[in-house]
Structure formats: C-alpha cells, structure tokens
Amino acid sequence: MTPSSLQDDPAALLRRMFDTAVASAQPALCVPPQLPAPPRGRLLVIGAGKASAAMAQAVEANWTGALEGLVVTRYGYAVPCSRIEIVEAAHPVPDEAGLRAAQRMLELVRGLGPDDLVLCLISGGGSSLLPLPLDGLTLADKQAVNRELLRCGASIGEINCVRRHLSGIKGGRLAAACHPARVLTLAISDVPGDDPGDIASGPTVGDPSTCSDALDIVRRYGVELPAAALELLRSGRGESVKPDDPRLARAEFRLVATPRMALQAAAAVAREAGYAVHLLGDSLEGEAREVGKLMGGIAQAVARHGEPFAPPCVLLSGGETTVTVRGQGRGGRNVEFLLALGLALRGEPGVWALAGDTDGVDGAEDIAGALLTPDTLQRARAAGMRPADRLDDNDGHGFFSTLGDSVVTGPTMTNVNDFRAILVRPGRA
C-alpha cells in the first residue's frame, strides 16, 4: 500500500508500523556491522535467546575464517546453520533441553587461551533458555521459581535479579568461565533501559546486585521459593560475579538492536503517511491494565481537545509491562493493555491501537498481540462478551481472538520488547 492509502486505513498503517519495527531489528541487518576482526586463536560462538539462531546464521554468512559453537533458542525459532550447532529449548518455563545446552556451553568455553575469542550472541528469552541451577537446586526448582516470578507482577529487572542469584551461568558466570579468552557479547535488547544485566539475566556482564536484593524482591511480592532456593539466597552462596572481578577484564558488551531503534523505524512509516509521531518512551513499565487506562486518558484528550498533541497523530511507546495473574484467562501483557485501553476509551471515535511483542509471543501464547478499533467494545458485546469481565479474568487473548483481531506473526527471529501504537484522528469513526 502507498503512504496515501495507508493514511485512509488506520489498521493497515498500524500493522505496517509493527512489521517495520520487527524488520529493523533482524539479525541479518544489525549483526554483521558489529563483527570483530579475526582472533589469533579460535573463534567460539555461543549464545541464547529467541534471536540467537538468526544471529548465529548472520555470523556464519559474514565470517570467512574458521569458527564453531553452540546457541540455544526457543522451540520453532531455529534456522539452518552449518558450523554453529542450534539447540531448541522451552520458553518461558525452562526444560531439560535448555539445561543440557547450558551445561554443554560451560564445557565448551573451559580451557580457552588468551588468543581465543568467544563471540556471545544474546537476546531476550535467554534467561529461560539457559536454566543451569546452582549446586543444591534442581531443574524442577528452577521451573517452580520461573512460574512464581511470571505470575507475581514483578518487573523484568526484579525477576532477573532473582534469577541471577540462583543460576550457575547467569550474572557474569558465563564470561568468568571463558577467562582468559576475550569475550565479545553482541546483544539485541528486550528490556526497559537496555541494562546489559537484564538482557538474558546478564551471563557475560558483572552484576552489582546481591543475594539480599533478591531476597527483598521475593518478600515484596510474596514469592514462594523452594527451600533450597531460599537457603542459597539467605546464606549468600548464590552471589553473582561482580563488575570488578578480574575474570571480566577482557569482556566487552555491544548493543546491536534496541527497542528505541525499532520504534524510530516505525515512526518513519507513520510520518510518511502524514501523521505526527510522539514517542512517549521506550522503557515504560507497570501493570499492563494501569498503563492502558493511562494511555486511554491521553488518547481521549488528544481526540477531543487536541491536547497535549494535535491530531492526526500516533502515540508510540515501548517497554515491558507486567500482568499480575488473578483470573483463569490466557493472559498476555499486550492484549491486557489493549483491553484496558479500550475500556478507558469507551468506543472513542477516531482512535485505533495495536500492541504486540516483537518476538511474536505475548505471554505464553504464539500470538504477538492484537488490534483495537473504535467499535471493538460494540462488536464484543454483540458477540455476547463482557469486556470488563474478560479483563478481570486476564483473558485478553480470548477476547481479541473471538473478534478476529489477534496479530499473529509466527517466529520473528528477533526480540526488541513490546510495541504499542495509538493512532488518533479528529472526529472520524
């Protein structure tokens, strides 16, 4: 579709923006410019995350020398590689395949020399895909911890703080195991603020947080940990590798794609179609339903009063909201945001929205997100649904699936967090 035709089709414009954001963060584009010079010794490629297999493929396609390695990605996210082994494992709750891959990864990096280079490819999802429990913990313990953390409403930074102190590979431990080799991490960020320690729980960067910090988070959210996990935190045996650890002296970290870069690519599409774009932030956090309610108030003020922005315009934001699960629904923070947004707007004419996770998975569903239109609530009630009840039941996915408004992409091979776009046109339904 041309820019002029997109201007007259809000739904198509929003989908084009989302697809462009995802395309801008593809590893084939962002990885090759960051590749290092060949080392004197071996090049070993390792990594984890939903984009890690595609990142590995980009390395292979642009590296002429010898290399070998192992990366682990989510089931369904593997791509063909000839020299780097690709392992698939479970996300968001880890499984045995991820555990075995993490064990093998540590074995691969042991015994390296100072002339060797470890190229570590990290992206969102790596925390669950490298589930190596510390001594005293089991995989079942890690699975139980993950389930509790995902349900409690904690931010991703808080969740990863706990994970780092119960892991045998995160919180700088992987880079420490590579010593004395040089370590270069290329990362695609999926976390608010792009903190290296929160991307896959920072396996190659030092961690300033402590076991005491992790315990405070556990208490704050009432997280029920297995007894062995509590003992690790209370005793301090789960302490992570700190930033000043000499084993990290030759570890370098580079961001190759971020949420802000993806939002800027989407903004260019909207501007070409004739809309002003206002970026409200790439690291918004909080309860998804509360963020939706707040954004609904802003969008309504824009539509009715031209404040704080004049329509036609697009309000863009990214980050990672949370959902405190209380109901029996299918969850998903992006669809929960949209449902709360729709209830706040009350069918406001001229307002459309799309929210989705750029990895193609919102919550535990293989659905990226959904589209909200001015008549969403009307159509839902005609179909016999009570939108407020669906929100109370955390059933955003069921709600939008019934209406046929889910956004389904399949595996996107990247992950730069959530994408939220609200399009406002004055006085037009």
N, C-alpha and C positions, 0 to 999 in steps of 0.2 A: 504494500500500500504506500501511496505517496504521502508526504507530510501534510498536504491539504486534506486528503481523505482521512488521515488519522485524526485531524482536528475535529472532524464531524463524527468520529466513532471513539468515544472515550474508552470503551472496553478494549478495543484493538490497540489503542495507544498505550494503555497501561500494560498490556501483555508484551508489546514491543519493548517497552522500557525494561520490564523484568528480564526478558530474554537477552537484551543488550547488556544488562548488568552482569548476568551469568557469563555471557560470551567474553566480556572484557577480562574475566579472571581465569580464563582457560590456561592450563599449564603450558600448552604449546606456544602461547604468546609471552607469558611472563617469566618462564624459567630460563630459556636459552640466553637472554642478555646477562644473566647473573652467574653463568657458569665460570668456574675458576680456570686458571692456567693448569696444565698437567703437572702433577707432582713428580718428584724424583722417584718415589717409590710406587706403591699400589694405590689405585683408586677403589675404595669400597663404598658402595651406595646402599644406604639403609633409609628407612622411613616408615611413617604410619599416618593414616588419615584417609578421609574419603577421596581426596585428590591425589594421594601419594602414588597410585599406579599410573595415572596420567602424567604426573610429574616425572616418574621414572622413564616412561616412554619418551618424554621430551628430552631427557638427558641422553638416552641411547641414540636418538635421532641426530643429536648435535655434538656427539663425542666420538672422535676418531680413534682414540687410543684404547688400551685395554681397560676393562672395568668388570666388576662383579658385584653382587649384592642381593639384598632381600628387603622388600617392603610389604607391609600388611595394609589391606584396605577392607572396606565394608563388602559384604556379600552383594554381588551384582555390579560392583564398581571396578572390577579387574579389566585391564586392557592388555593386548599382546605385547610382551617384551621377550627378547631373545637372550639377553645376558643378565638381566636382573630378575630374580625369582619373585613372583607375585603371589602372595597368600591372602585368601579372603577369610574374614572372621566376623563376629557378630557386633552389632552396634544398635542401641545404646547399652544393652546389658551384655557384658563380655562372655566369651565361651572358651572352650578348650583349645580351639584352633588359634585364638589370639594368644592364649597362654603359651602354647608351644612355639609360636612365632617370636614372642618376646624372649623366651629362653634361648632360642637359636640365635637371635640378634646379638645378645650379650656374648655368646660363644664366638661369633664371627669377629667381633671387634677386639677380643682379647689377643694379646701378643703382637699388636701392631708396633711399628717403629716410628721414629721422629720424621722420617722421609715419606711416610704414608699419609694419605688424605682420606678422611671419612666425609662423604657428602651426605648429609642427613636431610631428607625431604619430609617436611612436617605440615600437616593441615588439620582442620577441625575433624573431630572424631577419633583422633589418635589416643585420647585418654582411655576410651573403652576398648580400642583395638590392640593395646599393649598392656594387658592386665596381669602384670607379674607381681604376685603378692610378696610382701616381705616375709622373712622367716617367722613362722608361727601362725601365718594366715593361710587360708585355702582359697581356691577359686570360688567356692560356694560363699565364703565370707565376702569376697570382693563383689560378687553378684548381688548379695544382700545389701551391701553398702551402696552400690550404684542405684538400686531400686529405691532405697530410702532417700538418697540425695535428690533423685529426679522428681520425687513426689512432694518434697518438703517446702518448696518455694524459695530455696536459697539461690543466690545469683551464681553465674557460672564461675566467677572468681572465687566465691566461697566454696563451691563444690570442688573445684580443682585444688584448693588449699588442702582439703581433707584428703583427696586422692593422692597428692604428692607425698603425704606423710604415711601412707600405707602401701607405697609402691617400692618395688625393687629396681625400677628402671626410670621412673619419672623424677622430677625435682633435681635435675642435673646429674643423676646417676648414670645415664647412658653415656654422656660426654666424659665423665670421670673414668668410665670403663675403657674408653678409647685412648686414654693417655698412654704414651707421649705423642701419639699421632695428632696432626692438625685436624680440627673438626670445623666444617663449614655447614651451617644449617640454612637452608632456603625454606621459607615458611609462607604459607597462604593463611592469613589471619581470619578467624571466625569469631573473635571475641571483642567485646567493647573495650576501646582503648588500645587494642593491639599489643597488650602486655605479653612479651615472649614467654613468661612463666605460666600463662594461662592457655596458650595455644598447645593443645595436646598435653597439658599439665607440665610443660617445660622439661622434656627429657634431656635437653642439651644445654640448659642455662641454669645458673645458680639461683637458689631460692632463698630470699630473705625471711620468709615466713617461718613459723616454728610449730612444733607439736602443740604448744599452748594455744596458739592461734586456732589450730584445727579443733582443739577441744572446745574452745569458746563457741565456734560455729555449731558444733554438734549440740551443745547445750542450748544455744539460742533457738534452734529450730526443733528441738526435741527429737533429734535423730536417734533411732535405736540401733546402736552398733553391736556387732558380735563381741563377746567378752574379750577375745584375743585382740581385736582391733582397739578396743578401749585401753587394754594393757599397753599396747605399743605406744599410744599417744601419751598416756599418763607417765610411763617410765622414761619417755624421751628416746626410746630405741628407734622410733620412726623418723628421727631427724633427717632432713634432706641435706643435699650438698649446697654449701653457701657460696655466694658470688666471689668471695676472695680465696676460694680453695685453689691451690696451685695447679691442681689437675685440670682446671678450666682455663688456664692461661693462654692456651692456643685454640680456644673455641670462639668462633665468630658466628654471628646471627644476622641474617638479612631477610627483610620482608619483601616478597616479590609481588604480592597482591593483597589488598586490604578492602574492607567494606567501603571506605570513602572513595577509593578509586572506582569501584563498581557503581556507586551512587552518582558519581560525576559522569560516567558514561551514559547512565540512564537519563540524567538531566539534559545532556546534549540532544537526545531524541525528543524530549518534551519541548525544548526551546525551538528546535527545527520545525515543530508542528505549531508554533505560535503561542506557547504557554510560558509565562514567567515561572521560574522554579525557585523554591525556597527550601534550602537544606536545613532541617531542624536538628541535625546531629546524627552521627554515625555510631553512637555508643549509648543509645537510650536503654535503660533497664527499668525494672519494676514489674509488678503484676500486670500481665497482659490485659486483663479486663480494665484495670485502672488507667493504663496508658491509652486504651481505646476510648474510654469515656472522656479523658482529657482532650484527645485529638478530635473527638466529635464536637466538643465545645468550640475548639478553634475553627474547625471547618465550617460550622454553622455561622460563626461570627463573620467569616470571610464571605460566605454566600449571601448573608442577609445585610451586612453592613459594610462590606469592603474593608474590614479590619481584622487583624493587623496587616493583611495583604489584600490587594485588589484582585478580583477575579477577571479573566480566567487565569488560573494558576495551578501549580502542582506543589503539594507539600510532601517532601521526601524525607525519610528517616531510615536509620538502620540501628543495629544493636542486637541485644538478646534479652527479651522479656522472659518472665517466668510464669508458670502456672502452678498454683497450689491445688492439687487434685483433691476434690471433696466428693465429686459425683462419680457416676459409673460410665461416663461417656468416653469417646475415643481420643479426647484431648487435642493437643496441638496449640502452641502459643500464638501462631499467626492467625489461625481461624478463631481462636478465643478473642484475640484483639479485634478482628473484624466484626464478630458478633456483638461485642460490647460497643464498638463504634457505630454499628447500625442501630442499636437500641438508643444510643445517645442522639443520633441524627433524626430519628423518628420519621424516616422517609423524606428527608430534606431534598427538594428538587435540585438537580444540578450537581449532585455530589456522588462520585464513584470512587472506589478504592480497590487496590489489590495489595495483598500482603502474602509473602511466601518466603520460605527458606531457600537460599540459593543452592543448597546441596540437593534439593528435590525431595527432602524428607522433613515434614513438620511433625515434631514429636516422634511417635513410633510408627506413623503411617507413611507409606510410599506415595504421599500426596504433598506437593510443595506448599500449597496454601489455597487461597480462594479469591473470588471477585465479589465485591459488594456493589450493588446498583441502587438507584433511588427507590425502586419498587421491590427490593429484597424482602422487607418485612411483610408487605402486602401479599406477595407470592407465597411466602412461608405460611401465613395464616390461612390462605386459600387451600393450602396443602394439608391443613389440619395440625400444623406445628405451632407451639407457643414459644417464641424466640427467647423470652426471659427464662423459661423453664429449661430450655436447651443450654443456655449459658450456665445456669446453676448446676447442671449435670456435667459440665465440662465437655459438651458434645458438639463443639464447633464443626468437626469433620462430618458427623452425621447430618447436621443442619445443612451445610453447603452442598454435600453430596446429594441429598434429596432434591435440592433445587437445580442440580446440574451445573453448579458454579464452582466446582473444585478446579484448581490449577494443577495439572499433572504433567510433569516433565520427564519422568524417568531419571536414572542416574545422570547428574550433570557433570560429574568428574571434577568438580571444584566445590568450594565452600567458603564464602565470604559473609556468612551470617544472614540475618533477616533483612528483607527488603520490604519497605512499606511506602506506598504512594497513594496520596489522596488527591483526586482531580476535582477542581471546583469551577463550575461555570455559572455565571449570574442568571438567575431567573429562568433556567431552561431545564425541563424534565427529560 
